[in-house]
Amino acid sequence: MVIKPNGYAETPCGVRAHEEPEVSLARLDISKLTIRLTDAPKPLPDLRTLVFGVSFSDHMATASFHPATGWSTPEIKPYAPLTLDPASSCLQYGCNVFEGMKAYLGPDSKVRLFRPELNMRRLERSVERLALPPIDGDAVLELIKRLVQIEKRWIPKLSGYSFYLRPTVIGTRAALGPVASDQADLYIIACPGGSYWSHPASLLAVSDTVRAWPGGTGGHKIGGNYSPGFLPQREASAHGYNQVLWLFGEEQRVMEAGAMNVFVVVRRADGDGLDVLTPPLDGTILPGVTRASCLELAADPTFHAHISIDGSIEGTTLYPTERVFTLSDLERWSTSGDLVEFLCVGTAAVVVAVHDIGFDGRVVVRVPTYPNDPNGLGPVGRALREQILAVQEGRKEYKGWGVVCE
Amino acid sequence: MVIKPNGYAETPCGVRAHEEPEVSLARLDISKLTIRLTDAPKPLPDLRTLVFGVSFSDHMATASFHPATGWSTPEIKPYAPLTLDPASSCLQYGCNVFEGMKAYLGPDSKVRLFRPELNMRRLERSVERLALPPIDGDAVLELIKRLVQIEKRWIPKLSGYSFYLRPTVIGTRAALGPVASDQADLYIIACPGGSYWSHPASLLAVSDTVRAWPGGTGGHKIGGNYSPGFLPQREASAHGYNQVLWLFGEEQRVMEAGAMNVFVVVRRADGDGLDVLTPPLDGTILPGVTRASCLELAADPTFHAHISIDGSIEGTTLYPTERVFTLSDLERWSTSGDLVEFLCVGTAAVVVAVHDIGFDGRVVVRVPTYPNDPNGLGPVGRALREQILAVQEGRKEYKGWGVVCE
């Protein structure tokens, strides 16, 4: 396999054309993996008091790309700080992409990832969008599996808990010319955790700040998509809301909530079942793995049998559709009584209910509440969460979504 | 002075309100600066072969913010790699802001910065936009001045060359919850350099990729604004163009070129002087220091005497205006013969001429060329570049723009 290094103009005035030297560079070769285990294993954290994303496991996986040689020999080694030149493009120009995945310990003591190939294809696309050195997602997945095997003692045995994985690629070119980084580090870190979030949320809709736009990077998992949301998030918290609901444009299209995809469940006009709507992938919406899985489940007639609404026992037909909807659509459905559920979905949160949405100083959308569900989820959200968790936790097999780490 | 730390929700579900403990935190106090000089000074690079932004000077300035204690004692120390946790928010979520500045050695052997207070106010705003711990730009400027004094031997004595400074603030919170970083590092690195770019440029206009959007971060100097432009930049290079010309919206508004602000110089319909137009600061345009300086110079009647057009010796009146213009405006002005100049301006490039603009596979705008000028600049661009360089290099005093490092 020949990987072409990123050609780039060191001095934009001096180099007129993109130069791609046809040299053979080393690919990311997991068969050469070197493993150096820690001699000081950490104590496992107490799951009851665990905060998401702060207690990292003993080891990390790493590899680096150099334009002259290609990918280095991958390594699993003790979790340790990175040493980076202060001019590195990951620190100067936001050359950072990542993925979020979870490994679950099943009742059969096997460890499973959830549809990891979707994360790997997205990682490849994110890397390409930022003009970072190309990466082979299949090799990254092998590396992830090896790390998970080594860290098996870190994977919680408690239902609802998992081992969160964070594959990251950063540009490490140490130069201030604002051009593509021809050097990169791949690393994978991991930490045990529960659901990032499980009880019903309130959202503050914002329209003065936008998360993404046509022709931007909102459809990729790029570090720089996230920090611009921290100030609105803080303002939402200060007003008593859990998360921001991102709107877009004069028509106030509903986009995402915090760093999660959204779904709305609406009673259909003809009384036949429920519409399950989510914004389409027009480049402004992250193509979430949980989002895709919810759409596929909602399209599956065998899944519909799990949906009990208004006390019915024969199930409810769902009509999943990727389509634009607006804040005023939500207000209208809320007023008419057709709004059944509003859901946030994502790898960290899985499926979370929303109970109200504020905008411009007042609550504009009240979503029906479901106090009998432990997570406050309605019939569709509860079934989606249960099905996805059952596959993730290895309690159920569905379309090969659960991938055993072997 | 009391600085409030960044309150943030460690678990968005657990913390409902923004918490701002009223503790007194250390401010960035330059009177406590510690200096540790290198015992292995580097050889100075050969200016004739110098590539921009790769040969860093002997020292760097640093300070770090911790939510429990505030800003650490600032330090000037040998240039060295940073040690960062792999989970740091600067590597995961694009919590990176920076500034670009230049120090020039004057004929009086004094070292001058150019309007550094504008950079410092912009740095403060960038830090606020990403919800990083607040920073006192005046203290940062003092630190920059001290670094410049220590690195004086690195400042080129050659006209057109300078000492490029890169103040950077990165979020260093080592946790994966996507919330504001309550920890940060400030550092300032520097390198000698010539004009990043001086000969006339060709631009490839792009409308499918969009640099900035209303409600986005395009009006701030944030790392994540830059890497999304690297792929279009590479494509522009592959087609023989130097830089990307960023368009916006269906009307194809002209925004910026690469990482530079743009100006267009157009003959006025009434034959009285020249319009000097640049896009307005509506949040999508970086408020560049060179941009602001060009606008102010163009509004100054004493500056107009320097503009000789069509062989006139009495100068030419300029009408600087911040207003929207489109690619089709440029095409129209080019066709009618009213287009006099198209300029890119920025700290690294100062003022650069554009000779043609391509779009959709062909050259759509041809700008008059000025082969008699060493940089190919027309009358307005040449006068702007000369005046700004004269102030930067300490050959001329103007409105206090040149600030001596003492």
Chai-1 contact restraints between the chains, C-beta under 6 A:
chainA,res_idxA,chainB,res_idxB,connection_type,confidence,min_distance_angstrom,max_distance_angstrom,comment,restraint_id
A,A9,B,S237,contact,1.0,0.0,6.0,A-B,restraint_1
A,E10,B,V51,contact,1.0,0.0,6.0,A-B,restraint_2
A,T11,B,V51,contact,1.0,0.0,6.0,A-B,restraint_3
A,P12,B,N242,contact,1.0,0.0,6.0,A-B,restraint_4
A,C13,B,W197,contact,1.0,0.0,6.0,A-B,restraint_5
A,R16,B,G240,contact,1.0,0.0,6.0,A-B,restraint_6
A,H18,B,R234,contact,1.0,0.0,6.0,A-B,restraint_7
A,H18,B,S237,contact,1.0,0.0,6.0,A-B,restraint_8
A,H18,B,A238,contact,1.0,0.0,6.0,A-B,restraint_9
A,V51,B,E10,contact,1.0,0.0,6.0,A-B,restraint_10
A,F52,B,G177,contact,1.0,0.0,6.0,A-B,restraint_11
A,G53,B,A175,contact,1.0,0.0,6.0,A-B,restraint_12
A,G53,B,L176,contact,1.0,0.0,6.0,A-B,restraint_13
A,G53,B,G177,contact,1.0,0.0,6.0,A-B,restraint_14
A,V54,B,A175,contact,1.0,0.0,6.0,A-B,restraint_15
A,P81,B,T83,contact,1.0,0.0,6.0,A-B,restraint_16
A,P81,B,L84,contact,1.0,0.0,6.0,A-B,restraint_17
A,P81,B,D85,contact,1.0,0.0,6.0,A-B,restraint_18
A,L82,B,L84,contact,1.0,0.0,6.0,A-B,restraint_19
A,L82,B,P86,contact,1.0,0.0,6.0,A-B,restraint_20
A,T83,B,P81,contact,1.0,0.0,6.0,A-B,restraint_21
A,T83,B,T83,contact,1.0,0.0,6.0,A-B,restraint_22
A,L84,B,P81,contact,1.0,0.0,6.0,A-B,restraint_23
A,L84,B,L82,contact,1.0,0.0,6.0,A-B,restraint_24
A,L84,B,L84,contact,1.0,0.0,6.0,A-B,restraint_25
A,D85,B,P81,contact,1.0,0.0,6.0,A-B,restraint_26
A,P86,B,L82,contact,1.0,0.0,6.0,A-B,restraint_27
A,P86,B,Y187,contact,1.0,0.0,6.0,A-B,restraint_28
A,P86,B,I189,contact,1.0,0.0,6.0,A-B,restraint_29
A,C90,B,L91,contact,1.0,0.0,6.0,A-B,restraint_30
A,L91,B,C90,contact,1.0,0.0,6.0,A-B,restraint_31
A,L91,B,N96,contact,1.0,0.0,6.0,A-B,restraint_32
A,L91,B,I170,contact,1.0,0.0,6.0,A-B,restraint_33
A,Q92,B,F98,contact,1.0,0.0,6.0,A-B,restraint_34
A,Q92,B,G223,contact,1.0,0.0,6.0,A-B,restraint_35
A,Y93,B,G223,contact,1.0,0.0,6.0,A-B,restraint_36
A,Y93,B,Y226,contact,1.0,0.0,6.0,A-B,restraint_37
A,Y93,B,S227,contact,1.0,0.0,6.0,A-B,restraint_38
A,G94,B,G94,contact,1.0,0.0,6.0,A-B,restraint_39
A,G94,B,G223,contact,1.0,0.0,6.0,A-B,restraint_40
A,G94,B,G224,contact,1.0,0.0,6.0,A-B,restraint_41
A,G94,B,S227,contact,1.0,0.0,6.0,A-B,restraint_42
A,C95,B,S227,contact,1.0,0.0,6.0,A-B,restraint_43
A,N96,B,L91,contact,1.0,0.0,6.0,A-B,restraint_44
A,F98,B,Q92,contact,1.0,0.0,6.0,A-B,restraint_45
A,L130,B,S227,contact,1.0,0.0,6.0,A-B,restraint_46
A,A131,B,F230,contact,1.0,0.0,6.0,A-B,restraint_47
A,A131,B,L231,contact,1.0,0.0,6.0,A-B,restraint_48
A,A131,B,R234,contact,1.0,0.0,6.0,A-B,restraint_49
A,I170,B,L91,contact,1.0,0.0,6.0,A-B,restraint_50
A,A175,B,G53,contact,1.0,0.0,6.0,A-B,restraint_51
A,A175,B,V54,contact,1.0,0.0,6.0,A-B,restraint_52
A,L176,B,G53,contact,1.0,0.0,6.0,A-B,restraint_53
A,G177,B,F52,contact,1.0,0.0,6.0,A-B,restraint_54
A,G177,B,G53,contact,1.0,0.0,6.0,A-B,restraint_55
A,P178,B,Y226,contact,1.0,0.0,6.0,A-B,restraint_56
A,P178,B,A259,contact,1.0,0.0,6.0,A-B,restraint_57
A,A180,B,F230,contact,1.0,0.0,6.0,A-B,restraint_58
A,A180,B,R234,contact,1.0,0.0,6.0,A-B,restraint_59
A,Y187,B,P86,contact,1.0,0.0,6.0,A-B,restraint_60
A,I189,B,P86,contact,1.0,0.0,6.0,A-B,restraint_61
A,W197,B,C13,contact,1.0,0.0,6.0,A-B,restraint_62
A,H199,B,C13,contact,1.0,0.0,6.0,A-B,restraint_63
A,D208,B,G215,contact,1.0,0.0,6.0,A-B,restraint_64
A,T209,B,G215,contact,1.0,0.0,6.0,A-B,restraint_65
A,V210,B,W213,contact,1.0,0.0,6.0,A-B,restraint_66
A,V210,B,G215,contact,1.0,0.0,6.0,A-B,restraint_67
A,V210,B,G216,contact,1.0,0.0,6.0,A-B,restraint_68
A,W213,B,W213,contact,1.0,0.0,6.0,A-B,restraint_69
A,G215,B,D208,contact,1.0,0.0,6.0,A-B,restraint_70
A,G215,B,T209,contact,1.0,0.0,6.0,A-B,restraint_71
A,G215,B,V210,contact,1.0,0.0,6.0,A-B,restraint_72
A,G216,B,V210,contact,1.0,0.0,6.0,A-B,restraint_73
A,T217,B,P228,contact,1.0,0.0,6.0,A-B,restraint_74
A,G223,B,Q92,contact,1.0,0.0,6.0,A-B,restraint_75
A,G223,B,Y93,contact,1.0,0.0,6.0,A-B,restraint_76
A,G223,B,G94,contact,1.0,0.0,6.0,A-B,restraint_77
A,G224,B,G94,contact,1.0,0.0,6.0,A-B,restraint_78
A,G224,B,G224,contact,1.0,0.0,6.0,A-B,restraint_79
A,Y226,B,Y93,contact,1.0,0.0,6.0,A-B,restraint_80
A,Y226,B,P178,contact,1.0,0.0,6.0,A-B,restraint_81
A,S227,B,Y93,contact,1.0,0.0,6.0,A-B,restraint_82
A,S227,B,G94,contact,1.0,0.0,6.0,A-B,restraint_83
A,S227,B,C95,contact,1.0,0.0,6.0,A-B,restraint_84
A,S227,B,L130,contact,1.0,0.0,6.0,A-B,restraint_85
A,P228,B,T217,contact,1.0,0.0,6.0,A-B,restraint_86
A,F230,B,A131,contact,1.0,0.0,6.0,A-B,restraint_87
A,F230,B,A180,contact,1.0,0.0,6.0,A-B,restraint_88
A,L231,B,A131,contact,1.0,0.0,6.0,A-B,restraint_89
A,R234,B,H18,contact,1.0,0.0,6.0,A-B,restraint_90
A,R234,B,A131,contact,1.0,0.0,6.0,A-B,restraint_91
A,R234,B,A180,contact,1.0,0.0,6.0,A-B,restraint_92
A,S237,B,A9,contact,1.0,0.0,6.0,A-B,restraint_93
A,S237,B,H18,contact,1.0,0.0,6.0,A-B,restraint_94
A,A238,B,H18,contact,1.0,0.0,6.0,A-B,restraint_95
A,G240,B,R16,contact,1.0,0.0,6.0,A-B,restraint_96
A,N242,B,P12,contact,1.0,0.0,6.0,A-B,restraint_97
A,A259,B,P178,contact,1.0,0.0,6.0,A-B,restraint_98
